[in-house]
Amino acid sequence: MVAEWVMVIGDAANLADPINGGGIHNAMESGHLASEVALEAIAGGDFSRDFLGRYATRWNGRREMDWRTGELMLSIAKNPNLREIYLLLIQTIARAIGDNPDFEEFCGGIFSGTLLARKCLCPRTLLGVTPLDPGTWISTLLAPHRYATSPLFSHCVSAACVLLKMTGRVLKAPLTNLEWGTEILAKALGLLECYAKGRHGLPAQSPADCGQPGGRHRIVEPRRF
């Protein structure tokens, strides 16, 4: 992100959102941070890589956890051998948000980039927006297909077929799936390291980032620049 006399921002620094590919908000925020460091460099007459490295340090302190969370989610979702599970998950979420405005707002915020990706890992936020009634998820999973006469039987048969297909694909390409698992593990460890080092960024500055006790949660918040 930095070199002597150089600071790179936005898409040029590969700061696009890993989940949705959007880059405008990250470009604006990285530009703001870079401008602060640029003013400091001008005032101090120091344009060395070490001095300009303050920009990368500040960016990582504010956004590294979100970026690593998005990268982990992207890596999990890119294994084609598990595409039926991903499709089932998307369908289940789409059905569940119908009668749950908080859950709808949360999912929309994550996929649109208006909600910090790290909130996917915040238990307090998840408990505040996710439908907790088991009946909601059971009815969602067993929602009848257009031509199904017996939803439960249809879903059982479908699940068995999906499991057989995925097992066959995994066995045909064990090395590919091993590489995928290794990548997931490496990114998960990187995320844990980020958390352990305290590079949490915005949550430490606002108690609303993990939801507020009592009342209806307001999930989508304006980004801070």
N, C-alpha and C positions, 0 to 999 in steps of 0.2 A: 504493500500500500504506500510505502514511502521510499524515497531515495534522496540523495543530495539535491536540494533545490526542487524536489518533486513530491507532491501528494496526489494520490489518485483517488477519485470518489466514484460513487454510483456503480453503474454497470461495468465501467472500465476497471473497477477494483473487484469485480465479481461479487457485488453485494446484493444482487437480485434475491427476492424472497424465494427460498427453495420450494415452498409449497405451491405457490400460485404463479411464480415467475415475474411478479410485479416488481418494479424497481424505482418508481417515482418517489415514494416516501423515504426509502433508504438513501436515494440520491440526494434528496433535500436535507436529510439529517446528517449524512456524512459530509455534505458541502458546508453545513453550518459548523460542524466540529472542525473541519479543515480550515475554515475562515478564522476561527478563534486562534488556532495554532499559528496561522499565517501572520496574524496581527502580533502575536507574541514573538515570532521569529523576526519580524521587521523591527519591533521595538528593541530586541536584544542583538540584532545584527548577526544572528546565528541561523544558517540555513542547512546545517549538517543533517545527515541521516539520523543521528542520535536525537537531535533536538526535535526534528519533525516527527520522530517516532512517537511523540506525545499524542499525535492524532490517532495513530493505530491503537495506542493504549486506551485512549478514551472511547474509541469506537468499540473495542472489545469489551470494555467495562460496561457499556450500555446495551450492546446488541449481540455479543458473542453467544450468549445462552439461547437467544431466539434463533440465531442462524444454525447452531448445532442441533437444536430441537427439530427444526425444519429439515435439515439434512438427514437426520435419523428417520423421520417419517417418510421422506422421499425414498430412502434406501429400502425401507421395509416394503414400500408399495411397488417397487420396480421389478420384483421377481415374477415373471410371467407364469411360472408354474403354479402360483397361488391365486391366479386371477379370479377364480370362482368365489373364493373367500372374500376377496376385496369387493366383488360385485354384490355379494350377499350383505356385506357390512354397509355398503353405500345404500342399498335398498332398504335395509332395516332402519338406518338413520333417517332416510327420507320419509319413511312412514311414521317414525316416532316423533318427528318435529311438528306434525300436523296439529296436535293439541297441546303442545308445550312451547309457548313463545320464548321462554328463557333459553331452552335447549336450541331452538331454531336460531336465536340471536347468537348464541355461542358458536354453533357450527358455521353459520354464515360469516361470523367475524374471523374465525380461524382460516377458512378457505379464501376469504377475500383480502386478508392481510390487515384488516382494521383492528384485529385483536392480536395481542402479543402471543407468539407461538408457545412461549413458556407456560402459558396458562393451561395447556394440555396436561402439564405435569403438576399442577397445583390442586391437591386434594380438596381444599376448601372451595375452590371455584367449581370443580367437577361435582361435588356434592350439592352445590347450590343451584346447578342448572340441569343436571341429569335426572330424568324421571326415575324415582326410586321404587315405585310400585312395580313388583314383579309381574303383575297382571298386564301392565302396559307393554312390556317386552314380549311376554308370551303371546298376547294377541297380535302384536306386530309381526313376530316370527311366523305365526300360524295364519296370517292373513291369506285368504283364499286367492289362488290364481284365477285368471279369467275363465279357464275351461276345467278347473278342478272340481270334482264332486265331493272329495273328501280331503280337506286341507291338511289334516294331520298325516294321513297316509301319503299324500302327494309330497309333503315336505320330507318325510322319512326316506322315501324312494329317491328323491332328488339329492338329499344329503349323501346317501350311500353311493350314488353315481358320481357325484363330485369328488368324494373321498377316493374312489377307485381311480378316477382320471388323474387326480393330483399325485397320488402315490406312484402311478405308472410314469408320469413325467419326471418326478423326482429321482426315481430309480434309473431312468435313462440318462440322466445328466448329474451324477453325484458330485463331480468336481465343481460344476457351475454353482450348485446349491451350497457346497462347502465354502466357496469363495464369497457367496452372498452372505452366509452366516458369519464368516470372518469379518466382512465389512460392517455388518450390523453390530457385532461385538466391539470393533474398534471405535465406531462412532458413539456407541453407548458409553464406552469408557472415557472418550473425549468429553462427552457431556457431563459425566460424573466429575471429571477433573475440573471442568469449568465451574461447576457448582461448589466443589470442595474449596476452590481458591477464592470463592466469594465474588465471582464476576457475574452478579445477578442483575446489575443495571437498575432499571426503573422500579422493580418491586420494592426495593429497600427505601425508595423515596416516596412511595404512595401506598397507604394501607388498602386502597381500593383495588390494587392490582390483583389481589387474591380474593376479591369480593369483600363485602362488608357485612358484619353480623346484623341480622334482623332486617325485615323489609325485603322488597324485591330488588334483586341484583340488577345493576346497570352495567352490562358487560362491555359494550363498545364505548371507548373513551377516546377523546382527541389525542393525537400523538403530541408529545412534548418536543419542542425544538429549542 
